[in-house]
Amino acid sequence: MADMQEARNDAVTPYKDAPTRTITAGGVTFAYRDLGPRTGTPVIFLNHLSAVLENWDPRVVDGIAAHRRVITFDNRGVGASTGSTPRTIQEMARDAVTFIRALGLEQVDLHGFSMGGMIAQVIAQTDPRLVRKLILTGTGPAGGDGIKNVTALAHLDTVRALFTLQDPKQFLFFTRTADGRRAGKEFLARLKERTAERDRAISLIAYNNQLKAIHRWGLEQPHDVSLIHHPVLVANGESDRMVPSKNSADLARRLPNAELVIYPDAGHGGIFQYHDQFVTTANEFLDRQEARDAVGA
């Protein structure tokens, strides 16, 4: 595993070949991958329940890294990162900020998928000047409708997958239509494109702690997200079972500077099913020059 070092400016390494690096901060050694040109604002990817570095769709990572720096990482206690996984979203957000600041970054864009989107919302509120723009995908606000049911749903679909010899993400991320099933199989195949130096799977203890954190998030009193003045892109499939799609609409309505994209015949993994469209939309959103500083005085 390579230590922290600068990538060459004249080459964009595909995600499947990007070296895994480490950096230690706050008593935690974080595993991460860093790719894309060293221009503009870096995009930090915040991962979903049970996910490690291998769970990001390489089409999404590579599509955004073709234009800007992208950093994916394992938060505390996940995959190859050390420490114990927190049981609250707020603690996960603090760890993510520790990692970002350890890299010497003064301002970043955040792409948070599912649980990662919850973490991103907290960071935008606790460290607003660290954030330029937010992309919130397959996620919902604190106290959002149905979020407290993620544990039961994850257990149910894991059992379904075991009985049918499938990956649980086929049920959790995609619809059961013909297009949804096909998109799920294609997504799962892409996750296997990296063959060398693959990340460690999440431990059962870390997974259970994440479930507890999401459950608590679902039981929290709603946060005042109107205080998040950053530009925000909210995206989801129209039939998200894990974090019901109405939460995306709710977020976009309550955030003062948000836009919403909903993909048809798609579930929780809508951005992976529609990866080409999502990458185009995300890059256009990140490229856009705002009329004023979103966090400004």
C-alpha positions, 0 to 999 in steps of 0.5 A: 500500500503506497503512502500519500503522494502526488499523482502525475498531473498529465495522466488520469489513472482509472479507478480500477488501477488507482493505488490505495494510499494511507494517511494517519490523523486523529489516531486513525490510519485512513485508506484512500484512493486519489485520482484525476487532474489537480485542478479545481475543487477536489470531490470527496466521495462519502460511501454507503452502508457496508461499503468499502473502496470497491463499492464505488461504481468505476463509471461514476468515479472515472466520469467525474475524475476525468474533469477534476480530482476525486478522492474516495476513502474508508472512514474509521473502522471500515475496510482497510482504515483502522479504529472502531466504526462510530454509531452516530452519523455525527461522529462519522462526519467528524472523522471525515473532516479529520481525514479531509483536513489531514490531506491539507485541503481547505475546501472540497465538494462532497458527493455523499451516497446514501449514508454518505449523504447523511454524513455530507449534510452534517459536515455542511452544517458543522464545517460550512467553509470547508464545503463548496458544493454538495451532491446528495444521492440516494439519501434523506434528512434526519428523521426522514420518512422510512429511514429508521426501517433500513436495518429491517430492510437490509436484513430482509433483502440479505436473506432474499439474496442468500436464498436466490444466490444473488448479491443483496444489492440486486434487491436493495439498489435496483427495481425488479423490472427487466431494466432494473435487473439488467442494470443491477447485474451490469453494476455488480460486474463493474464492481469486479473490474479491479482485480489487484489490491482490492480493499478488505470487506467491512467487518460485521461489527462495523456494519452493525455500528453503521446500521445503528447510526442510520437507525438513530438518524432516522429517529432524530428530530428533523434538522433545519437544513435551510441553514445549508446555503451551499449549492446542492444537487439531489438525485435518486431513483423514483422507486428507492426502497432503502431511503424512500424517494420522497426524502429526496424531494423533501431535501430538495424542497427544504434546501434553499439552493438545491436542484432535484433529479429523479431517474425513472424505473430506478431504485436506490442505485439510480445514479449507477443505473443511469451513470452516464446521465448522472456523470454529465449532470454532476459535472455540469453542476460542479462546473457551474460558476455560482453568482455568489459565495454560497456560504459567504458572509 
